[in-house]
Amino acid sequence: MAETSDTRTPAQIEADIRARREVLAETLDEIGVRVHPKTIVGDAKAKVVANVDHTLGKAYVQANRVVSEVKAQFVDEEGAPRLERVVPVALLVVGVVGLLAVGRRRRER
């Protein structure tokens, strides 16, 4: 194909035309696949799934970070409970549950 038209034979020209037709046919087939509705829908679904996976991954990392921070408030570096923080929270929970129980009994009467 790099040769000039003056030096090519008719057979070479025909071979070049055949080769270009094959390349063109492949290109048109590729375009046909790319613009096919199923391909477009499949690509859109893949993008949505990738975005959802990315969002869920970020949410998981953030939730894990929050859980770790809360855990660090109640457990020291060695894994032992921090009683100075656990006991007040436990008392608060017991108090709230007690108030809810008393309130429920009053409503039942």
N, CA, C and O atoms as a GROMACS GRO file, in nm:
protein
  436
    1MET      N    1   0.081  -0.120   0.000
    1MET     CA    2   0.000   0.000   0.000
    1MET      C    3   0.085   0.126   0.000
    1MET      O    4   0.035   0.233  -0.034
    2ALA      N    5   0.210   0.117   0.037
    2ALA     CA    6   0.297   0.233   0.040
    2ALA      C    7   0.347   0.269  -0.099
    2ALA      O    8   0.402   0.377  -0.120
    3GLU      N    9   0.327   0.178  -0.194
    3GLU     CA   10   0.375   0.204  -0.329
    3GLU      C   11   0.284   0.307  -0.397
    3GLU      O   12   0.168   0.322  -0.360
    4THR      N   13   0.341   0.377  -0.495
    4THR     CA   14   0.260   0.473  -0.569
    4THR      C   15   0.176   0.399  -0.671
    4THR      O   16   0.206   0.284  -0.704
    5SER      N   17   0.069   0.462  -0.720
    5SER     CA   18  -0.022   0.396  -0.814
    5SER      C   19   0.045   0.367  -0.948
    5SER      O   20   0.000   0.280  -1.022
    6ASP      N   21   0.151   0.440  -0.981
    6ASP     CA   22   0.220   0.420  -1.108
    6ASP      C   23   0.294   0.287  -1.112
    6ASP      O   24   0.308   0.227  -1.218
    7THR      N   25   0.342   0.240  -0.997
    7THR     CA   26   0.425   0.120  -0.997
    7THR      C   27   0.349  -0.006  -0.958
    7THR      O   28   0.405  -0.115  -0.962
    8ARG      N   29   0.220   0.006  -0.920
    8ARG     CA   30   0.144  -0.112  -0.879
    8ARG      C   31   0.078  -0.177  -1.000
    8ARG      O   32   0.038  -0.112  -1.096
    9THR      N   33   0.068  -0.308  -0.988
    9THR     CA   34   0.000  -0.383  -1.093
    9THR      C   35  -0.149  -0.389  -1.062
    9THR      O   36  -0.189  -0.362  -0.948
   10PRO      N   37  -0.230  -0.423  -1.160
   10PRO     CA   38  -0.374  -0.437  -1.133
   10PRO      C   39  -0.403  -0.540  -1.024
   10PRO      O   40  -0.497  -0.524  -0.947
   11ALA      N   41  -0.324  -0.644  -1.017
   11ALA     CA   42  -0.344  -0.747  -0.914
   11ALA      C   43  -0.315  -0.689  -0.775
   11ALA      O   44  -0.384  -0.721  -0.678
   12GLN      N   45  -0.213  -0.604  -0.767
   12GLN     CA   46  -0.181  -0.542  -0.638
   12GLN      C   47  -0.292  -0.445  -0.596
   12GLN      O   48  -0.329  -0.438  -0.479
   13ILE      N   49  -0.344  -0.372  -0.692
   13ILE     CA   50  -0.453  -0.278  -0.663
   13ILE      C   51  -0.576  -0.355  -0.615
   13ILE      O   52  -0.640  -0.316  -0.517
   14GLU      N   53  -0.608  -0.466  -0.684
   14GLU     CA   54  -0.722  -0.548  -0.642
   14GLU      C   55  -0.700  -0.605  -0.502
   14GLU      O   56  -0.794  -0.612  -0.423
   15ALA      N   57  -0.578  -0.647  -0.471
   15ALA     CA   58  -0.547  -0.700  -0.338
   15ALA      C   59  -0.564  -0.592  -0.232
   15ALA      O   60  -0.616  -0.617  -0.124
   16ASP      N   61  -0.518  -0.469  -0.265
   16ASP     CA   62  -0.535  -0.356  -0.172
   16ASP      C   63  -0.684  -0.328  -0.149
   16ASP      O   64  -0.726  -0.303  -0.036
   17ILE      N   65  -0.762  -0.331  -0.256
   17ILE     CA   66  -0.906  -0.306  -0.244
   17ILE      C   67  -0.971  -0.412  -0.157
   17ILE      O   68  -1.053  -0.381  -0.071
   18ARG      N   69  -0.935  -0.541  -0.181
   18ARG     CA   70  -0.989  -0.649  -0.098
   18ARG      C   71  -0.952  -0.630   0.049
   18ARG      O   72  -1.037  -0.647   0.137
   19ALA      N   73  -0.826  -0.595   0.076
   19ALA     CA   74  -0.781  -0.575   0.215
   19ALA      C   75  -0.856  -0.459   0.279
   19ALA      O   76  -0.896  -0.467   0.395
   20ARG      N   77  -0.875  -0.351   0.203
   20ARG     CA   78  -0.948  -0.236   0.260
   20ARG      C   79  -1.095  -0.271   0.285
   20ARG      O   80  -1.154  -0.226   0.383
   21ARG      N   81  -1.153  -0.351   0.195
   21ARG     CA   82  -1.292  -0.395   0.215
   21ARG      C   83  -1.304  -0.478   0.342
   21ARG      O   84  -1.400  -0.462   0.418
   22GLU      N   85  -1.208  -0.566   0.365
   22GLU     CA   86  -1.212  -0.648   0.487
   22GLU      C   87  -1.201  -0.563   0.612
   22GLU      O   88  -1.273  -0.584   0.709
   23VAL      N   89  -1.109  -0.465   0.609
   23VAL     CA   90  -1.094  -0.375   0.724
   23VAL      C   91  -1.222  -0.295   0.744
   23VAL      O   92  -1.269  -0.279   0.857
   24LEU      N   93  -1.279  -0.245   0.634
   24LEU     CA   94  -1.403  -0.169   0.643
   24LEU      C   95  -1.517  -0.255   0.696
   24LEU      O   96  -1.597  -0.208   0.778
   25ALA      N   97  -1.526  -0.380   0.651
   25ALA     CA   98  -1.631  -0.471   0.698
   25ALA      C   99  -1.616  -0.496   0.848
   25ALA      O  100  -1.715  -0.497   0.921
   26GLU      N  101  -1.493  -0.517   0.894
   26GLU     CA  102  -1.470  -0.537   1.038
   26GLU      C  103  -1.509  -0.412   1.117
   26GLU      O  104  -1.570  -0.422   1.223
   27THR      N  105  -1.473  -0.296   1.064
   27THR     CA  106  -1.508  -0.170   1.132
   27THR      C  107  -1.659  -0.153   1.140
   27THR      O  108  -1.712  -0.114   1.244
   28LEU      N  109  -1.728  -0.182   1.030
   28LEU     CA  110  -1.874  -0.170   1.031
   28LEU      C  111  -1.937  -0.270   1.126
   28LEU      O  112  -2.035  -0.238   1.195
   29ASP      N  113  -1.884  -0.391   1.132
   29ASP     CA  114  -1.935  -0.490   1.228
   29ASP      C  115  -1.916  -0.440   1.370
   29ASP      O  116  -2.006  -0.453   1.454
   30GLU      N  117  -1.799  -0.384   1.398
   30GLU     CA  118  -1.771  -0.329   1.532
   30GLU      C  119  -1.869  -0.219   1.567
   30GLU      O  120  -1.923  -0.214   1.677
   31ILE      N  121  -1.892  -0.129   1.471
   31ILE     CA  122  -1.986  -0.018   1.495
   31ILE      C  123  -2.126  -0.075   1.519
   31ILE      O  124  -2.198  -0.029   1.608
   32GLY      N  125  -2.164  -0.176   1.439
   32GLY     CA  126  -2.295  -0.238   1.458
   32GLY      C  127  -2.312  -0.296   1.596
   32GLY      O  128  -2.420  -0.284   1.656
   33VAL      N  129  -2.208  -0.360   1.648
   33VAL     CA  130  -2.215  -0.418   1.782
   33VAL      C  131  -2.223  -0.307   1.886
   33VAL      O  132  -2.300  -0.316   1.982
   34ARG      N  133  -2.144  -0.202   1.868
   34ARG     CA  134  -2.141  -0.092   1.966
   34ARG      C  135  -2.274  -0.017   1.975
   34ARG      O  136  -2.313   0.024   2.084
   35VAL      N  137  -2.343   0.000   1.864
   35VAL     CA  138  -2.468   0.077   1.867
   35VAL      C  139  -2.591  -0.011   1.884
   35VAL      O  140  -2.703   0.040   1.887
   36HIS      N  141  -2.572  -0.141   1.895
   36HIS     CA  142  -2.686  -0.231   1.917
   36HIS      C  143  -2.746  -0.202   2.054
   36HIS      O  144  -2.672  -0.185   2.151
   37PRO      N  145  -2.878  -0.197   2.064
   37PRO     CA  146  -2.943  -0.165   2.192
   37PRO      C  147  -2.900  -0.255   2.308
   37PRO      O  148  -2.884  -0.208   2.420
   38LYS      N  149  -2.880  -0.384   2.281
   38LYS     CA  150  -2.838  -0.475   2.389
   38LYS      C  151  -2.700  -0.437   2.440
   38LYS      O  152  -2.673  -0.445   2.560
   39THR      N  153  -2.612  -0.396   2.351
   39THR     CA  154  -2.478  -0.355   2.392
   39THR      C  155  -2.484  -0.227   2.474
   39THR      O  156  -2.417  -0.215   2.577
   40ILE      N  157  -2.565  -0.133   2.429
   40ILE     CA  158  -2.579  -0.006   2.502
   40ILE      C  159  -2.636  -0.031   2.641
   40ILE      O  160  -2.586   0.024   2.740
   41VAL      N  161  -2.741  -0.113   2.650
   41VAL     CA  162  -2.801  -0.145   2.780
   41VAL      C  163  -2.700  -0.218   2.867
   41VAL      O  164  -2.688  -0.188   2.986
   42GLY      N  165  -2.629  -0.314   2.810
   42GLY     CA  166  -2.528  -0.388   2.887
   42GLY      C  167  -2.419  -0.296   2.941
   42GLY      O  168  -2.377  -0.310   3.056
   43ASP      N  169  -2.373  -0.202   2.858
   43ASP     CA  170  -2.271  -0.107   2.904
   43ASP      C  171  -2.326  -0.019   3.016
   43ASP      O  172  -2.256   0.008   3.114
   44ALA      N  173  -2.451   0.026   3.000
   44ALA     CA  174  -2.512   0.111   3.104
   44ALA      C  175  -2.525   0.033   3.235
   44ALA      O  176  -2.498   0.086   3.342
   45LYS      N  177  -2.568  -0.093   3.225
   45LYS     CA  178  -2.581  -0.175   3.346
   45LYS      C  179  -2.446  -0.194   3.413
   45LYS      O  180  -2.434  -0.185   3.535
   46ALA      N  181  -2.344  -0.218   3.333
   46ALA     CA  182  -2.209  -0.237   3.389
   46ALA      C  183  -2.162  -0.112   3.461
   46ALA      O  184  -2.100  -0.121   3.567
   47LYS      N  185  -2.190   0.005   3.404
   47LYS     CA  186  -2.151   0.130   3.469
   47LYS      C  187  -2.226   0.149   3.601
   47LYS      O  188  -2.167   0.190   3.701
   48VAL      N  189  -2.355   0.118   3.600
   48VAL     CA  190  -2.435   0.132   3.723
   48VAL      C  191  -2.383   0.038   3.830
   48VAL      O  192  -2.366   0.077   3.946
   49VAL      N  193  -2.357  -0.086   3.792
   49VAL     CA  194  -2.307  -0.185   3.888
   49VAL      C  195  -2.172  -0.139   3.945
   49VAL      O  196  -2.148  -0.151   4.065
   50ALA      N  197  -2.086  -0.088   3.859
   50ALA     CA  198  -1.956  -0.040   3.905
   50ALA      C  199  -1.973   0.076   4.003
   50ALA      O  200  -1.904   0.082   4.104
   51ASN      N  201  -2.064   0.168   3.972
   51ASN     CA  202  -2.088   0.282   4.062
   51ASN      C  203  -2.146   0.236   4.194
   51ASN      O  204  -2.107   0.286   4.300
   52VAL      N  205  -2.240   0.142   4.189
   52VAL     CA  206  -2.300   0.090   4.313
   52VAL      C  207  -2.194   0.019   4.396
   52VAL      O  208  -2.186   0.040   4.517
   53ASP      N  209  -2.114  -0.064   4.332
   53ASP     CA  210  -2.007  -0.133   4.404
   53ASP      C  211  -1.912  -0.034   4.469
   53ASP      O  212  -1.870  -0.052   4.583
   54HIS      N  213  -1.878   0.071   4.395
   54HIS     CA  214  -1.786   0.174   4.449
   54HIS      C  215  -1.850   0.244   4.569
   54HIS      O  216  -1.786   0.266   4.671
   55THR      N  217  -1.979   0.280   4.555
   55THR     CA  218  -2.050   0.348   4.663
   55THR      C  219  -2.063   0.258   4.786
   55THR      O  220  -2.041   0.302   4.898
   56LEU      N  221  -2.098   0.132   4.762
   56LEU     CA  222  -2.110   0.039   4.875
   56LEU      C  223  -1.974   0.017   4.942
   56LEU      O  224  -1.966   0.007   5.065
   57GLY      N  225  -1.870   0.012   4.864
   57GLY     CA  226  -1.736  -0.003   4.920
   57GLY      C  227  -1.699   0.115   5.008
   57GLY      O  228  -1.644   0.099   5.117
   58LYS      N  229  -1.731   0.236   4.959
   58LYS     CA  230  -1.702   0.356   5.039
   58LYS      C  231  -1.786   0.357   5.166
   58LYS      O  232  -1.737   0.394   5.273
   59ALA      N  233  -1.913   0.316   5.155
   59ALA     CA  234  -2.001   0.312   5.272
   59ALA      C  235  -1.950   0.211   5.374
   59ALA      O  236  -1.953   0.236   5.494
   60TYR      N  237  -1.904   0.096   5.326
   60TYR     CA  238  -1.850  -0.007   5.416
   60TYR      C  239  -1.727   0.045   5.489
   60TYR      O  240  -1.714   0.026   5.610
   61VAL      N  241  -1.639   0.110   5.416
   61VAL     CA  242  -1.518   0.164   5.479
   61VAL      C  243  -1.555   0.268   5.583
   61VAL      O  244  -1.498   0.270   5.692
   62GLN      N  245  -1.649   0.356   5.551
   62GLN     CA  246  -1.691   0.459   5.645
   62GLN      C  247  -1.757   0.397   5.768
   62GLN      O  248  -1.728   0.437   5.881
   63ALA      N  249  -1.845   0.299   5.748
   63ALA     CA  250  -1.910   0.233   5.862
   63ALA      C  251  -1.807   0.162   5.948
   63ALA      O  252  -1.815   0.167   6.071
   64ASN      N  253  -1.712   0.097   5.886
   64ASN     CA  254  -1.606   0.028   5.960
   64ASN      C  255  -1.525   0.127   6.042
   64ASN      O  256  -1.487   0.098   6.155
   65ARG      N  257  -1.499   0.244   5.985
   65ARG     CA  258  -1.424   0.347   6.056
   65ARG      C  259  -1.503   0.395   6.179
   65ARG      O  260  -1.446   0.412   6.287
   66VAL      N  261  -1.633   0.416   6.161
   66VAL     CA  262  -1.717   0.463   6.272
   66VAL      C  263  -1.721   0.358   6.382
   66VAL      O  264  -1.708   0.391   6.500
   67VAL      N  265  -1.740   0.232   6.345
   67VAL     CA  266  -1.743   0.124   6.444
   67VAL      C  267  -1.611   0.118   6.519
   67VAL      O  268  -1.609   0.101   6.641
   68SER      N  269  -1.502   0.131   6.448
   68SER     CA  270  -1.370   0.127   6.513
   68SER      C  271  -1.353   0.244   6.610
   68SER      O  272  -1.298   0.227   6.719
   69GLU      N  273  -1.400   0.362   6.569
   69GLU     CA  274  -1.389   0.478   6.658
   69GLU      C  275  -1.474   0.459   6.784
   69GLU      O  276  -1.430   0.492   6.894
   70VAL      N  277  -1.596   0.407   6.768
   70VAL     CA  278  -1.682   0.384   6.884
   70VAL      C  279  -1.621   0.278   6.974
   70VAL      O  280  -1.619   0.292   7.096
   71LYS      N  281  -1.571   0.172   6.913
   71LYS     CA  282  -1.508   0.065   6.991
   71LYS      C  283  -1.389   0.118   7.069
   71LYS      O  284  -1.366   0.080   7.184
   72ALA      N  285  -1.312   0.208   7.007
   72ALA     CA  286  -1.196   0.264   7.074
   72ALA      C  287  -1.235   0.344   7.198
   72ALA      O  288  -1.155   0.360   7.290
   73GLN      N  289  -1.359   0.394   7.202
   73GLN     CA  290  -1.406   0.469   7.318
   73GLN      C  291  -1.431   0.376   7.438
   73GLN      O  292  -1.424   0.420   7.553
   74PHE      N  293  -1.460   0.250   7.411
   74PHE     CA  294  -1.499   0.158   7.518
   74PHE      C  295  -1.398   0.046   7.544
   74PHE      O  296  -1.413  -0.030   7.640
   75VAL      N  297  -1.295   0.036   7.460
   75VAL     CA  298  -1.193  -0.068   7.475
   75VAL      C  299  -1.056  -0.004   7.458
   75VAL      O  300  -1.035   0.077   7.367
   76ASP      N  301  -0.963  -0.040   7.547
   76ASP     CA  302  -0.828   0.018   7.533
   76ASP      C  303  -0.748  -0.056   7.427
   76ASP      O  304  -0.798  -0.149   7.364
   77GLU      N  305  -0.624  -0.014   7.407
   77GLU     CA  306  -0.539  -0.070   7.302
   77GLU      C  307  -0.514  -0.221   7.320
   77GLU      O  308  -0.488  -0.292   7.223
   78GLU      N  309  -0.522  -0.268   7.444
   78GLU     CA  310  -0.498  -0.410   7.472
   78GLU      C  311  -0.624  -0.494   7.462
   78GLU      O  312  -0.619  -0.616   7.476
   79GLY      N  313  -0.738  -0.430   7.438
   79GLY     CA  314  -0.864  -0.502   7.424
   79GLY      C  315  -0.944  -0.512   7.553
   79GLY      O  316  -1.050  -0.574   7.555
   80ALA      N  317  -0.894  -0.454   7.660
   80ALA     CA  318  -0.965  -0.457   7.789
   80ALA      C  319  -1.071  -0.347   7.790
   80ALA      O  320  -1.047  -0.238   7.738
   81PRO      N  321  -1.189  -0.374   7.849
   81PRO     CA  322  -1.294  -0.270   7.854
   81PRO      C  323  -1.252  -0.152   7.941
   81PRO      O  324  -1.186  -0.169   8.043
   82ARG      N  325  -1.290  -0.035   7.899
   82ARG     CA  326  -1.265   0.087   7.977
   82ARG      C  327  -1.386   0.106   8.069
   82ARG      O  328  -1.488   0.162   8.030
   83LEU      N  329  -1.371   0.057   8.190
   83LEU     CA  330  -1.484   0.059   8.285
   83LEU      C  331  -1.534   0.199   8.313
   83LEU      O  332  -1.653   0.219   8.336
   84GLU      N  333  -1.444   0.298   8.312
   84GLU     CA  334  -1.488   0.435   8.338
   84GLU      C  335  -1.584   0.486   8.232
   84GLU      O  336  -1.654   0.585   8.254
   85ARG      N  337  -1.588   0.420   8.117
   85ARG     CA  338  -1.682   0.460   8.012
   85ARG      C  339  -1.795   0.359   7.996
   85ARG      O  340  -1.907   0.396   7.961
   86VAL      N  341  -1.766   0.232   8.020
   86VAL     CA  342  -1.867   0.128   8.002
   86VAL      C  343  -1.975   0.137   8.109
   86VAL      O  344  -2.093   0.128   8.077
   87VAL      N  345  -1.936   0.155   8.235
   87VAL     CA  346  -2.032   0.154   8.346
   87VAL      C  347  -2.136   0.267   8.331
   87VAL      O  348  -2.255   0.240   8.344
   88PRO      N  349  -2.096   0.392   8.304
   88PRO     CA  350  -2.200   0.496   8.289
   88PRO      C  351  -2.296   0.469   8.173
   88PRO      O  352  -2.416   0.495   8.184
   89VAL      N  353  -2.245   0.417   8.063
   89VAL     CA  354  -2.332   0.387   7.950
   89VAL      C  355  -2.427   0.274   7.986
   89VAL      O  356  -2.545   0.279   7.952
   90ALA      N  357  -2.377   0.171   8.054
   90ALA     CA  358  -2.462   0.059   8.095
   90ALA      C  359  -2.572   0.109   8.189
   90ALA      O  360  -2.687   0.068   8.177
   91LEU      N  361  -2.538   0.195   8.282
   91LEU     CA  362  -2.638   0.250   8.374
   91LEU      C  363  -2.742   0.332   8.298
   91LEU      O  364  -2.861   0.326   8.328
   92LEU      N  365  -2.697   0.407   8.202
   92LEU     CA  366  -2.789   0.488   8.121
   92LEU      C  367  -2.886   0.397   8.044
   92LEU      O  368  -3.006   0.424   8.039
   93VAL      N  369  -2.834   0.290   7.984
   93VAL     CA  370  -2.918   0.197   7.910
   93VAL      C  371  -3.020   0.131   8.003
   93VAL      O  372  -3.137   0.119   7.968
   94VAL      N  373  -2.976   0.088   8.121
   94VAL     CA  374  -3.067   0.026   8.217
   94VAL      C  375  -3.174   0.125   8.259
   94VAL      O  376  -3.291   0.088   8.272
   95GLY      N  377  -3.136   0.251   8.280
   95GLY     CA  378  -3.233   0.353   8.318
   95GLY      C  379  -3.337   0.377   8.210
   95GLY      O  380  -3.456   0.387   8.239
   96VAL      N  381  -3.292   0.387   8.084
   96VAL     CA  382  -3.386   0.411   7.973
   96VAL      C  383  -3.480   0.292   7.957
   96VAL      O  384  -3.600   0.310   7.939
   97VAL      N  385  -3.427   0.171   7.964
   97VAL     CA  386  -3.513   0.052   7.955
   97VAL      C  387  -3.613   0.050   8.069
   97VAL      O  388  -3.730   0.016   8.048
   98GLY      N  389  -3.570   0.084   8.190
   98GLY     CA  390  -3.661   0.089   8.304
   98GLY      C  391  -3.771   0.191   8.284
   98GLY      O  392  -3.888   0.163   8.312
   99LEU      N  393  -3.737   0.310   8.235
   99LEU     CA  394  -3.839   0.412   8.209
   99LEU      C  395  -3.937   0.368   8.101
   99LEU      O  396  -4.058   0.393   8.112
  100LEU      N  397  -3.888   0.303   7.998
  100LEU     CA  398  -3.976   0.253   7.894
  100LEU      C  399  -4.071   0.146   7.949
  100LEU      O  400  -4.188   0.143   7.912
  101ALA      N  401  -4.021   0.059   8.036
  101ALA     CA  402  -4.104  -0.045   8.095
  101ALA      C  403  -4.212   0.016   8.184
  101ALA      O  404  -4.328  -0.025   8.179
  102VAL      N  405  -4.174   0.114   8.264
  102VAL     CA  406  -4.272   0.180   8.352
  102VAL      C  407  -4.376   0.251   8.268
  102VAL      O  408  -4.496   0.244   8.298
  103GLY      N  409  -4.334   0.320   8.164
  103GLY     CA  410  -4.428   0.390   8.076
  103GLY      C  411  -4.525   0.296   8.007
  103GLY      O  412  -4.642   0.329   7.990
  104ARG      N  413  -4.476   0.183   7.969
  104ARG     CA  414  -4.562   0.084   7.902
  104ARG      C  415  -4.665   0.029   7.998
  104ARG      O  416  -4.781   0.011   7.963
  105ARG      N  417  -4.622   0.002   8.122
  105ARG     CA  418  -4.717  -0.049   8.222
  105ARG      C  419  -4.826   0.053   8.250
  105ARG      O  420  -4.942   0.015   8.269
  106ARG      N  421  -4.791   0.179   8.252
  106ARG     CA  422  -4.890   0.283   8.279
  106ARG      C  423  -4.992   0.292   8.165
  106ARG      O  424  -5.110   0.315   8.188
  107ARG      N  425  -4.944   0.274   8.043
  107ARG     CA  426  -5.034   0.281   7.928
  107ARG      C  427  -5.127   0.159   7.923
  107ARG      O  428  -5.239   0.169   7.873
  108GLU      N  429  -5.081   0.045   7.973
  108GLU     CA  430  -5.162  -0.076   7.970
  108GLU      C  431  -5.277  -0.070   8.071
  108GLU      O  432  -5.377  -0.139   8.054
  109ARG      N  433  -5.262   0.008   8.173
  109ARG     CA  434  -5.368   0.014   8.276
  109ARG      C  435  -5.484   0.091   8.231
  109ARG      O  436  -5.580   0.106   8.306
   0.00000   0.00000   0.00000
